[in-house]
Amino acid sequence: MATRPAASLPPAAKDPDRPQQALAELRTRMQARRTEAVQAWRAHLRPDTLLSALRRIADETLRGLLKVHPLPSGACAAAVGGYGRGELYPGSDLDILILLERAPDTADRERIEALVAALWDIGLEPGLSVRTLEQCRQEAAADITVQTSLLEARWLAGGRALFQRFRERMQQDLNPCDFYLAKRTEMQQRHARHQDTPYALEPNCKEAPGGLRDLQVLLWLARAAGLGTTWTAVARTDLLTSAEFRALRRAELAFKRLRIELHLLAGRREDRLLFDLQPRLALIYGFEDQPHRRAGELLMQRYYWAARVVCQVNRLLMLALEEHLFPRPQDETLVLDDDFCIRRGRLALIRQDAFERTPGLLLKVFLVTQQHPELQGMAAGTLRAMWHARHRIDRAFRDDPANRHLFLEILRQPRGIVHALRDMTMWNILPRYLPVFRRIVGQMQHDLFHAYTVDQHILMVIRNLRRFTMPEHAQEYPLASQLIADLDEHWLLYVAALFHDIAKGRGGDHSQLGAAEVRRFARHHELPRESVELLDFLVREHLTLSQVAQKRDLSDPRVVHDFAARVGSRRRLAALYLLTVADIRGTSPKVWNTWKGKLLEDLYHRTYAALGGEQPDTRTILALRKDAAAAETRRMGLRDDSREAFWSQLDVAYFLRHDANEIAWHTRHLYHCFQGPDPVVRARVLGQSEALQILAYAPDRPDLFMDICTYFDRHGLSIQDARIHTTRQGWALDSFIVLLPEHDRDYRAYATLIEHELRAALDAAPASRPDTLAPHAGSRRSRAFPIMPTVTLQPDELGGNWRLSVTAADRVGLLHDLAKVFARHGVGLKMAKIMTLGDRVEDIFVLDGPGLEHPRGQMQFERHVLETLGAAADTSLPVSPTPATFP
């Protein structure tokens, strides 16, 4: 729609003696023109046209307002954020920067206050910031969100020379590599706030994964890298194929239209597809109810399609931009077999048409990724080729015994199962391999507890089952962790989880329909009869344990007896308990609570007894481990009561994370002094002088871990494993595996030295403790082939604790430097799991502390952790002057 020039503003707007009348006329004119723009939108449904029209109306209104309430002398006004980008949604506020030559005096503040009041009076909701040029630079350096907003600044009124200096300084201060790392961290944190899925039932079309913000991040990064400011420009760089460009543009326009409709429908800024808005939106879009499917469900499936496209393109372009911004000084290709190789740390295809020539590789690629933990994922070219070859999965593909075997092998692997299934779903491999699964992709669940679509809930349940097998999650799931360790072929639980809700949305009993589907799958994949029967039972009865536990009187022996008869065996009971806990905890972060957990545990224990077995804690690994440790302490001459007094201070997680020999060793040195008052340090040689194991027992305090790491680093000791525990009395019981410097192999001499010196270091007064270390360079290999550091911070299932996962190049002092960051932010360490894969580390920390309670604190903490991992060193690599191409 054409707009009138600013010169046509009514004369009253230029008359300083009539400010109120001028404001009223500006308001009336603005509202009329906005109404015209929306009417034109309804006629043509062109999102970009409406957004540009609303932006021009706001520009001209603001300039007219500045004639009534002028800026301070020498100042300029600039649009920033989305408004600066030229996109103004119906309910959005105006992000405006008042840029000053100098700090404002009283007169300047009065002018600005009058302007802000006038903006509200005429119906414009301003997001106003008032800064000098130097203040802009400082704020941008401290906050990546501010920096991003200022980079999109657009001049509105006032001093053009000042604005030009501002633009030049912002560009000069922009480091593309630092910007990429910061935006990636910001995006990961934003995704975590939305449970890392675009498939929430009430998604935020702007901020959630797969939303508009993900597209904006890509354009910001492309702009910082000098690759263009529009999708058309980016497509010219070979980062996007023409098909991907078209799909992306369709998705972008779909999201823009959706956000416009949400604002108009709500009459305000509203970016969430709330349940009460979905039916009205479906009506606007022309969807109608179908048998077993509501119009709102059809709308949301369209939304999830667009979100998945955005997620796919986002992942491809993030990888491509990373390769462009962080080129390796050398390249190394490690051939794995005839089809795959490792290039730049990622799985690449030897031939780009490999999937077309050999479709079975569409499954094998995930298996190979699982079997090579040193991989950092798949290369962009691999993902792109897989995406375009997905149509090769047809009936003949599914009937091929080799492919059926590959699919089962993916589920049997000891690692990477959840990641593989999520990627198989994201790239449309799993829905094509299992057509029955395809029917529930994006399937809504209209109830009061599911927070995800059916397909994403299923993946969450599998994730929870996998967590039962991981020691770092033992404190969250004590009984489940015990049971799954004793369950043979526990991978069958993943199959049961895959099918337990797969028949939802069809009408009828989804448990019975799902049981028929899992039987068909099991027979098609030639599973033994016993496995078929277990899968049938688990899917058919997956709601039973929860229903009995929460709705029946467990004190009634008949209830337990009937339930035991329905279950039939202890193996089935354990499997059903595990599936039930995973299922409930996979519905929503808010559904699980300790009371539900207690009910399920009570029913499990009573049913176990009714089935004729002993209490599980006398036969599980936990009990066996305690028995073995107790026998060893008796051989050492310890009395049972002395041992039990010490063990009473330890929780289940401690016994699950240590073997019997370690438990006995700890008990031997601590049983007589575990109540203090002095720290205890003991060290012993492992194997044939292969490593040192060190026990440090001291009153817990925030900087204890840092002090221990400081000692190790000053002596050149490389930490290979750290297990951090806190006893019920508040004492830290920390166990470390360390290696000596390469030139020194006298482990026995070091054991005695460490016992003396580390004990003294733990006793030292704070003022006498060294708080800095000389900088450490990484290995030659890590410098030649730098590893992109990654940081993920997520709340644990119980709330109150946080799980920090880091991946980076290994170097001496890294753990100490991370401990300094923890202490700097007031973060307490509850558990650490250190894993070193050659020159790469993958560490997990369970943390708590007030510094992690707010998003801003979380972002700053993640940013400082990322800097510590060596991001600054990575960003010093040369940047290619030409656009990178995919392998």
Protein Blocks (a to p, Z undefined) as FASTA:
>chain_A
ZZddfklpcfklmmmklmmlmmmmmmmmmmmmmmmmmmmmmmnopaklmmmmmmmmmmmm
mmmmmmmmccdehiacddehjllnopacfkbccddddddfbdcdfklmmmmmmmmmmmmm
nopacddddddfklmmmmmmmpmklmmmmmmgccfbdjfklmmmmmmmmmmmpcfklmmm
mmmmmmmmmmmmnoopakbfbdcfklmghiaklmmmmmmmmmmnonajbfklmmmnopac
fklmmmmmmmmmmmmmmmmmmmmmnopacfbdcfklmmmmmmmnopacdehiafklmmmm
mmmmmmmmmmmmmmmmmmmmmmmmmccfbdcdddfblmbcceehiacdfblklmmmmmml
mmmmmmmmmmmmkbgbjcfklmmmmmmmmmmpcfklmmpmklmmmmmmmmmpcghklmmm
mmmmmnommmmmmmmlmmmgoiacddfkbcbdfklmmmmmmmmmmmmmpmklmmmmmmlm
mmmmmpghkllmmmmmmmmmmmgongpjfklmmmmmmmmmmmmnopafklmmmmmmmmmm
mmmmmmmmmmccfklmklmmmmmmmnopaklmmmmmmmmmmmmmmmpmklpcfklmmmmm
mmmmmmmmmnopacfklmmmklmmmmmmmmmmmmnopafklmmmmmmmpcfklmmmpcfk
lmmmmmmmmmmmmnojbdcdddddehjhkbccddddddddfklmmmmmmmmmmnopacfb
dcddddfkopacddddddddfkbcclklmmmmmmmmmmmmmmpcfklpcfbdcdddddfk
lmmmccdddddddddfkooiacddddddddehklmmmmmmmmmnopacfbdcdddehjac
cdddddedjklmpfklmmmmmmmmmmmnopmmmmmpccdfbdcddZZ
